Amino acid sequence: MAQVDAPVPVASAAAPGYTAAVPLLDALRALSELEPPPELPPCDLGELAGVLEAHGLAPLASYHLETRRIGAGLPLAFREKLLSLYQGTVNDNVFRMVTLRSVLREAAGVPAVLLGGAAYVDWLYPHLAFRPVGEVRLAVRGEDGPHFAEAAARAGFGLEGTGSGERTATFGDGRIAICIQEGLWPGGEEEPGLFERARPYPALGPAAARPAPEDALLTTVAEQALLGLYAPLVTFVDLRELVRLSPPLDPAAVQERARSLGLSRALHGSMSLLAHFFPSVAGPARALHPDLPAAERVLVEAVVESAKDPAKLRHLRGGEAAARAVVAPR
């Protein structure tokens, strides 16, 4: 059997069939759709497997390859590599969500808004294994932090550390960590209205909730900005599914909230990249673009240009810091 780490070419990166200017992007788009096309665009499968894994897309891609026509005729080594990642994600996601539920049920009187993968995995995706939960993050009001700590202790979680002027805290049980924060991003100030706008999530606990769609989008935008927009492609799939929701997001509300949070540059950059990665949602993405002064727009677009190739998995340390300086919450 061929080693999956060795390239298994269907076609070279420059072969006819690519419509994307960035190699692999057509294949990544196909495998990250919730309803994939019947055929995989030409690509180097060895490189594709590594990029899918790095960007958190391997589980979703594997499901499609094993259950849809798009996987027909592809090498077994390539499919087995992704299938092992799918199976690992299933087990890890179930463990994380069951553990989180036990903590939130102990914290029955503490309002907690799930953020990131924990909020999205069975909201935006039709299958628990399609998206890795990853780091478990919750928004908890500052005044409720001590009560959450007491509940976490009853569930076997001890305090591992605090940060950002005690606006964040991490609790662990030796297996996973649960991070709480006051605002939409780690270190951000408590966001007025976040808890009032949130949607109840009783399956996780009496006081558990998911963020409203507009808050969810800005949370992900802030997360990407803290990475200088060099964010995993799975977070752009999150954004893609958020802008596809019905009823649609309110552009004016998103833009105004972004302005008040110092996220206008980040919002502009994230929506520009979303339109680049997934042209099918370019319209709603551009509708969310905030107005920026010309000089700021030039700076943001330079960062966007540098982040357009998801196959480029390493970036210069100085480049990442410079990108963060442009788009991070201000």
C-alpha positions in Angstrom: 0.0 0.0 0.0 1.3 3.4 -0.9 2.3 5.7 2.0 -0.3 8.5 2.3 2.4 11.0 3.2 3.9 10.6 -0.3 2.1 12.6 -3.0 -0.6 10.6 -4.8 -1.2 12.9 -7.8 -4.5 13.1 -9.7 -3.0 16.0 -11.6 -0.3 18.5 -11.1 -1.2 21.8 -9.4 -1.0 23.5 -12.8 -3.1 21.0 -14.6 -6.2 22.1 -16.6 -9.3 21.9 -14.4 -8.3 24.4 -11.8 -10.5 27.5 -11.8 -9.1 28.9 -8.6 -6.0 31.0 -8.8 -4.7 29.3 -5.6 -3.7 25.6 -6.1 -5.8 23.2 -4.0 -8.5 25.7 -3.4 -11.0 24.1 -5.8 -10.6 20.7 -4.0 -10.8 22.4 -0.6 -14.0 24.1 -1.6 -15.5 20.8 -2.8 -14.7 18.8 0.3 -15.7 21.5 2.7 -19.2 22.0 1.3 -22.0 20.3 3.3 -23.3 19.0 -0.1 -20.2 18.2 -2.1 -20.1 18.0 -5.9 -19.8 14.5 -7.6 -16.2 14.8 -8.5 -13.0 16.0 -6.8 -11.2 18.7 -8.8 -7.6 17.7 -9.9 -5.1 18.1 -7.2 -2.1 16.4 -5.4 -3.8 14.1 -2.9 -0.8 13.9 -0.6 -0.6 17.6 -0.2 -4.4 17.9 0.1 -4.5 15.4 3.0 -2.0 17.5 5.0 -3.8 20.7 4.3 -7.2 19.3 5.2 -5.8 18.0 8.5 -4.1 21.3 9.3 -7.2 23.3 8.7 -9.6 21.1 10.7 -11.4 19.9 7.6 -10.3 16.3 7.5 -13.4 14.9 9.3 -15.9 16.6 7.0 -13.9 15.6 3.9 -13.6 12.0 5.1 -17.4 11.7 5.6 -18.0 12.9 2.0 -15.3 10.6 0.6 -16.8 7.5 2.3 -20.5 8.3 1.6 -20.8 10.4 -1.5 -19.8 10.0 -5.2 -16.9 12.4 -4.8 -14.9 9.6 -3.1 -15.3 7.1 -5.9 -12.0 5.8 -7.3 -9.7 7.7 -5.0 -6.7 5.8 -3.6 -7.4 3.8 -0.4 -4.3 5.2 1.4 -5.7 8.8 1.0 -9.1 7.8 2.3 -7.7 5.8 5.2 -5.6 8.7 6.3 -8.7 11.0 6.5 -10.9 8.2 7.9 -8.6 7.8 11.0 -8.9 11.5 11.6 -12.7 11.3 11.3 -12.9 8.5 13.8 -10.7 10.4 16.2 -12.8 13.5 15.9 -16.0 11.6 16.6 -14.5 10.2 19.9 -13.0 13.5 20.9 -16.1 15.6 20.2 -18.4 13.2 22.1 -16.0 13.2 25.1 -15.7 17.0 25.2 -19.4 17.7 24.8 -20.4 15.1 27.4 -17.8 16.4 29.8 -18.9 20.0 29.2 -22.5 19.0 29.9 -21.6 17.6 33.2 -19.9 20.9 34.2 -22.7 23.1 33.0 -25.3 21.0 34.8 -23.3 21.6 38.0 -23.3 25.3 37.1 -27.1 25.3 36.7 -27.4 28.8 38.1 -24.5 30.4 36.1 -25.4 31.8 32.6 -22.8 30.5 30.1 -22.7 31.2 26.4 -20.8 28.5 24.4 -18.3 29.9 21.8 -16.4 28.5 18.9 -16.6 24.8 18.0 -18.6 23.9 21.1 -21.4 26.2 19.9 -21.2 25.4 16.2 -20.8 21.6 16.1 -24.5 20.7 16.2 -25.9 24.1 15.2 -24.2 24.9 11.9 -23.3 21.3 11.0 -25.6 18.3 10.5 -23.3 15.8 12.1 -21.3 15.9 15.3 -18.1 14.7 13.6 -18.1 17.3 10.8 -16.2 19.9 12.8 -13.6 19.4 15.6 -14.8 21.0 18.9 -11.3 22.0 19.7 -10.7 24.3 22.7 -13.8 24.5 24.8 -14.6 28.2 25.4 -17.5 29.8 27.3 -18.5 33.4 27.9 -19.3 33.9 31.6 -20.0 37.3 33.3 -17.2 38.5 35.5 -19.5 38.5 38.6 -20.4 34.8 37.9 -16.8 33.6 37.7 -16.5 32.5 41.3 -19.8 30.6 41.1 -18.6 28.9 37.9 -15.3 27.9 39.6 -17.3 26.3 42.5 -19.4 24.3 40.1 -16.4 23.3 38.1 -14.7 22.0 41.2 -17.7 19.9 42.0 -17.4 18.4 38.5 -13.7 17.6 39.2 -12.2 20.7 37.4 -9.6 22.8 39.2 -8.4 26.3 38.3 -5.3 26.1 36.1 -4.7 29.8 35.6 -6.1 33.2 34.9 -5.1 35.9 32.4 -5.9 39.2 30.8 -6.5 41.0 34.1 -8.5 38.0 35.3 -10.9 38.4 32.4 -10.1 34.8 31.5 -9.7 31.6 33.5 -8.9 28.0 32.6 -10.1 24.9 34.4 -8.9 21.4 33.9 -9.4 17.9 35.1 -6.2 16.4 33.6 -7.9 15.4 30.4 -9.4 18.5 28.9 -9.5 22.3 29.7 -12.5 24.6 29.8 -11.7 28.3 29.2 -14.1 31.0 30.3 -13.9 34.7 29.2 -16.0 37.8 29.8 -16.2 39.1 26.3 -16.4 37.9 22.7 -12.7 37.1 22.6 -10.1 36.1 25.3 -9.2 39.3 27.2 -12.1 41.3 25.7 -14.3 43.4 27.9 -17.7 42.0 28.9 -20.1 42.5 25.9 -23.4 44.2 26.8 -26.3 42.2 25.5 -24.4 39.0 24.7 -26.3 37.1 27.3 -29.6 38.7 26.6 -29.3 38.0 22.9 -28.1 34.4 23.4 -30.4 31.4 22.5 -31.0 28.8 25.2 -29.2 25.5 24.8 -31.0 23.3 27.4 -29.4 20.1 26.1 -26.1 21.3 27.7 -27.6 22.7 30.9 -30.3 24.9 32.3 -28.3 28.1 32.0 -26.4 27.2 28.8 -26.9 29.1 25.6 -25.5 29.6 22.1 -24.7 33.1 20.9 -27.0 35.0 18.6 -25.8 34.7 15.0 -24.4 38.2 14.8 -22.5 37.7 18.1 -21.3 34.3 16.8 -19.9 35.9 13.6 -18.1 38.6 15.5 -16.6 36.1 17.9 -15.2 34.1 15.0 -14.0 37.3 13.3 -12.2 38.3 16.5 -10.6 34.8 16.8 -9.3 35.1 13.3 -8.0 38.6 13.9 -6.0 37.5 16.9 -4.2 35.1 14.4 -3.6 37.9 12.0 -6.3 36.3 9.7 -4.0 33.3 9.2 -6.8 31.2 10.7 -7.8 27.6 10.1 -10.1 27.3 7.1 -12.7 25.5 9.3 -13.3 28.9 10.9 -14.2 30.3 7.5 -16.6 27.4 7.0 -18.2 28.5 10.3 -18.6 32.0 8.8 -19.9 30.6 5.6 -22.6 28.7 7.4 -23.5 31.7 9.6 -24.0 34.0 6.6 -26.2 31.3 5.0 -28.6 31.3 8.0 -32.2 32.2 7.6 -33.3 34.8 8.5 -30.1 36.5 7.3 -27.8 38.4 9.5 -28.5 42.1 9.9 -25.5 43.9 8.2 -26.1 47.2 9.9 -26.2 45.6 13.3 -23.1 43.6 12.7 -21.2 46.6 11.3 -22.2 48.9 14.2 -21.3 46.3 16.8 -18.0 45.7 15.1 -17.3 49.4 15.2 -18.1 49.7 18.9 -15.8 46.7 19.6 -12.9 47.9 17.6 -13.4 45.0 15.1 -14.1 46.9 11.9 -10.7 46.1 10.3 -11.1 42.5 11.3 -14.6 42.3 9.9 -13.5 43.8 6.6 -10.6 41.3 6.4 -12.5 38.2 7.4 -15.4 39.0 5.0 -12.9 39.6 2.1 -11.3 36.3 2.8 -14.6 34.5 3.1 -15.6 35.8 -0.3 -12.3 34.6 -1.7 -12.4 31.1 -0.2 -16.1 30.6 -0.9 -17.5 32.7 -3.8 -20.9 31.1 -3.3 -21.4 33.5 -0.3 -19.5 36.5 -1.7 -22.7 38.5 -1.9 -23.7 38.3 1.8 -20.0 38.5 2.8 -19.6 41.8 1.0 -22.8 43.1 2.4 -21.2 42.9 5.9 -18.1 44.9 4.8 -17.8 48.0 7.0 -16.7 51.3 5.6 -13.0 51.9 6.3 -10.9 55.0 5.6 -8.8 54.5 2.5 -5.5 54.2 4.3 -6.9 51.5 6.7 -8.5 49.6 3.8 -5.1 49.4 2.0 -3.5 48.0 5.2 -6.2 45.4 5.7 -6.2 44.3 2.0 -2.5 43.7 2.2 -3.1 41.3 5.1 -5.9 39.7 3.2 -3.7 39.1 0.2 -1.0 37.4 2.3 -3.6 35.0 3.8 -5.3 33.8 0.6 -3.4 30.6 0.2 -4.6 27.9 2.7 -1.8 25.5 1.5 0.8 27.9 2.9 0.9 26.5 6.4 3.9 28.5 7.8 4.3 32.2 7.9 7.1 34.4 9.1 6.8 35.2 12.8 7.3 38.9 12.0 4.6 38.8 9.3 2.1 37.3 11.7 2.8 40.0 14.3 2.5 42.7 11.7 -0.8 41.3 10.5 -2.2 41.1 14.1 -1.2 44.7 14.6 -3.4 45.7 11.7 -6.5 43.7 12.3 -6.6 42.6 16.0 -9.4 44.2 18.2 -8.5 47.8 18.9 
